[in-house]
Amino acid sequence: MSEGSGPSATRIIESDLIIAASEIVSVLDPDLFTPNGSPDPDRPLYVYASPGGTAVFVNHGTVEVRLAVGTSGWLHGFEVAPGSATSAQALFDNASDGSFLVDSLWTDPDGNVSLGFTSGFHAPGPGILFRNEGRFEVRAAAGNVFGHWSAGAGGSAPFVNSGTFIVTSPYRSMGVFGVSSSPFENSGSITVQGGVFAEGVHWNNTIGSHFDNRGSITVSTDLNSPNPSIGLFQGETQAPAAGGFTIANSGTIYADIAIMVADFTASTLIADTVHNSGSIFGDVLLSFGDDIVENSGLMT
């Protein structure tokens, strides 16, 4: 790993980085930084820029990064540089004994609660495998907050959670956001709370990746919000080679709208199948095509 000087400098990951169980990394206001290939500067604590795309990041300790009230900029806990090489070996792993916190205290001086952008894991170009086995939390005092944000470029890197994954904002919160979908596996707990908008998983375009929930996904908005909370939003523009998509739930999904499928065009009918052997609390809204629900569990 190489990095700039000073305690608030961004940590550049070029080779394996293992944070020990006894280690505490606590940073306030990381420096403005423009990753290779990124059009705008932001404030990431870690930037993955492995020359061969094989470096791994494993946290057994405590990582905390905060943005102060008067400091502007987009705060990211971990960012994959758009110009970085990646491979199947590349890894972000918050281990079972690890804690990873991203906390933005920034608010707009004029009181606009919709302004601000905070993410725990940010991959605006190619992604790498994200695995959380410990506690991973992202929160902000304002704006749009994402636990995991991915463009899905260059192939889809999986999201795997077996730990505790929490995202909160007084405005908009999304647990997992993908411009394109990526393989999703959850056997832990995902909790997303947004004052105005909240979604557990949002895929703009689903490209054939699987969704498998064996844990819990709980999504909520404030009682006075006009917008329903959504567990899974699955946008679709083209049918996969297999002809359809499968959503598998053997755990629990709790939201106003538990599952929402949106075919953006009726000209390409896409078959969706919801396999539920767990519990779904909330509406299930499917779309065009031969969409079916196979339920052997609880739906209410």
Backbone hydrogen bonds, N-H to C=O, Kabsch-Sander energy under -0.5 kcal/mol:
donor,donor_aa,acceptor,acceptor_aa,energy
2,S,12,I,-1.9
4,G,10,T,-1.1
9,A,6,G,-1.3
11,R,45,L,-3.1
12,I,2,S,-2.0
12,I,10,T,-0.6
13,I,11,R,-0.6
13,I,47,V,-3.3
14,E,12,I,-0.8
17,L,56,V,-2.8
19,I,17,L,-0.5
19,I,58,V,-3.0
20,A,18,I,-0.6
23,E,20,A,-1.6
25,V,62,T,-3.4
26,S,24,I,-0.6
27,V,64,E,-2.6
29,D,66,R,-3.2
31,D,8,S,-3.0
33,F,42,D,-2.6
38,S,35,P,-2.4
42,D,33,F,-2.5
43,R,74,W,-3.5
45,L,76,H,-2.0
46,Y,77,G,-1.4
47,V,11,R,-2.6
48,Y,79,E,-3.3
49,A,13,I,-2.6
49,A,47,V,-0.7
57,F,91,L,-2.6
58,V,17,L,-2.5
59,N,93,D,-2.7
60,H,19,I,-2.4
60,H,58,V,-0.6
62,T,23,E,-2.3
63,V,99,S,-2.9
64,E,25,V,-3.1
65,V,101,L,-2.1
66,R,27,V,-2.4
67,L,103,D,-1.8
71,T,68,A,-1.4
72,S,70,G,-0.5
75,L,117,F,-1.5
76,H,43,R,-1.8
76,H,74,W,-0.5
77,G,119,S,-1.8
78,F,120,G,-1.5
79,E,46,Y,-2.6
80,V,122,H,-2.6
81,A,48,Y,-2.1
81,A,79,E,-0.7
83,G,36,N,-2.1
84,S,81,A,-2.3
85,A,50,S,-0.9
90,A,53,G,-0.6
90,A,87,S,-0.7
91,L,55,A,-1.2
92,F,129,L,-2.6
93,D,57,F,-2.5
94,N,131,R,-2.5
95,A,59,N,-1.7
95,A,93,D,-0.9
98,G,95,A,-2.4
99,S,61,G,-2.3
100,F,135,R,-2.6
101,L,63,V,-2.8
102,V,137,E,-2.3
103,D,65,V,-2.5
104,S,139,R,-2.2
105,L,67,L,-2.8
105,L,103,D,-0.6
107,T,69,V,-0.9
111,G,108,D,-2.2
113,V,111,G,-1.0
115,L,112,N,-1.3
118,T,144,N,-2.4
119,S,75,L,-2.4
120,G,146,F,-1.8
121,F,147,G,-1.4
122,H,78,F,-2.8
123,A,149,W,-2.6
125,G,126,P,-0.5
127,G,153,A,-0.7
129,L,90,A,-1.0
130,F,158,P,-2.4
131,R,92,F,-2.4
131,R,129,L,-0.5
132,N,160,V,-2.4
133,E,94,N,-3.6
133,E,131,R,-0.5
134,G,94,N,-1.2
135,R,98,G,-2.2
136,F,134,G,-0.5
136,F,164,T,-3.0
137,E,100,F,-2.8
138,V,166,I,-2.5
139,R,102,V,-2.5
140,A,168,T,-1.2
141,A,104,S,-1.9
143,G,113,V,-3.3
144,N,116,G,-2.8
145,V,172,R,-2.4
146,F,118,T,-2.6
147,G,174,M,-2.1
148,H,175,G,-1.7
149,W,121,F,-2.9
150,S,177,F,-2.1
151,A,123,A,-2.4
153,A,125,G,-1.2
155,G,152,G,-0.8
157,A,155,G,-0.6
159,F,183,P,-2.9
160,V,130,F,-2.4
161,N,185,E,-2.5
162,S,132,N,-3.1
163,G,132,N,-1.1
164,T,134,G,-3.3
165,F,163,G,-0.5
165,F,189,S,-2.4
166,I,136,F,-2.5
167,V,191,T,-2.4
168,T,138,V,-2.0
169,S,193,Q,-1.7
171,Y,143,G,-0.5
172,R,143,G,-1.6
173,S,197,F,-1.7
174,M,145,V,-2.4
175,G,199,E,-2.2
176,V,200,G,-2.0
177,F,148,H,-3.3
178,G,202,H,-2.7
179,V,150,S,-2.4
181,S,205,N,-2.0
184,F,210,H,-2.6
185,E,159,F,-2.3
186,N,212,D,-2.2
187,S,161,N,-3.0
188,G,161,N,-1.0
189,S,163,G,-2.7
190,I,216,S,-2.5
191,T,165,F,-2.8
192,V,218,T,-2.7
193,Q,167,V,-2.6
194,G,220,S,-2.2
195,G,169,S,-1.8
196,V,171,Y,-2.5
197,F,171,Y,-2.6
199,E,173,S,-2.0
200,G,230,I,-2.4
201,V,231,G,-1.8
202,H,176,V,-2.9
203,W,233,F,-2.6
204,N,178,G,-2.7
204,N,202,H,-0.5
205,N,179,V,-0.7
206,T,235,G,-2.4
207,I,205,N,-0.5
211,F,246,T,-1.0
212,D,184,F,-2.1
213,N,248,A,-2.6
214,R,186,N,-3.8
214,R,212,D,-0.6
215,G,186,N,-1.2
216,S,188,G,-2.6
217,I,252,T,-2.4
218,T,190,I,-2.9
219,V,254,Y,-2.7
220,S,192,V,-2.2
222,D,194,G,-0.8
222,D,195,G,-0.9
225,S,222,D,-1.9
230,I,198,A,-2.0
231,G,257,I,-2.6
232,L,258,A,-1.4
233,F,201,V,-2.8
234,Q,232,L,-0.5
234,Q,260,M,-2.8
235,G,203,W,-2.6
235,G,233,F,-0.6
236,E,262,A,-2.5
243,G,240,P,-1.6
245,F,271,A,-2.0
247,I,273,T,-2.9
248,A,211,F,-2.5
248,A,246,T,-0.6
249,N,275,H,-2.8
250,S,213,N,-2.8
251,G,213,N,-1.2
252,T,215,G,-2.9
253,I,279,S,-2.1
254,Y,217,I,-3.1
255,A,281,F,-2.4
257,I,229,S,-2.7
258,A,256,D,-0.6
258,A,283,D,-1.4
259,I,283,D,-1.7
260,M,232,L,-2.8
261,V,285,L,-3.1
262,A,234,Q,-2.4
264,F,236,E,-2.8
264,F,262,A,-0.6
268,T,265,T,-0.5
269,L,267,S,-0.6
271,A,243,G,-1.4
273,T,245,F,-2.5
274,V,292,I,-2.3
275,H,247,I,-2.9
275,H,273,T,-0.7
276,N,274,V,-0.7
276,N,294,E,-2.8
277,S,249,N,-2.7
277,S,275,H,-0.6
278,G,249,N,-1.2
279,S,251,G,-3.1
280,I,298,L,-2.7
281,F,253,I,-3.1
282,G,280,I,-0.7
283,D,256,D,-2.3
285,L,259,I,-3.1
286,L,284,V,-0.6
291,D,289,G,-1.8
292,I,272,D,-2.5
294,E,274,V,-3.4
295,N,293,V,-0.7
296,S,276,N,-3.1
296,S,294,E,-0.5
297,G,276,N,-0.9
298,L,278,G,-3.1
300,T,280,I,-2.6
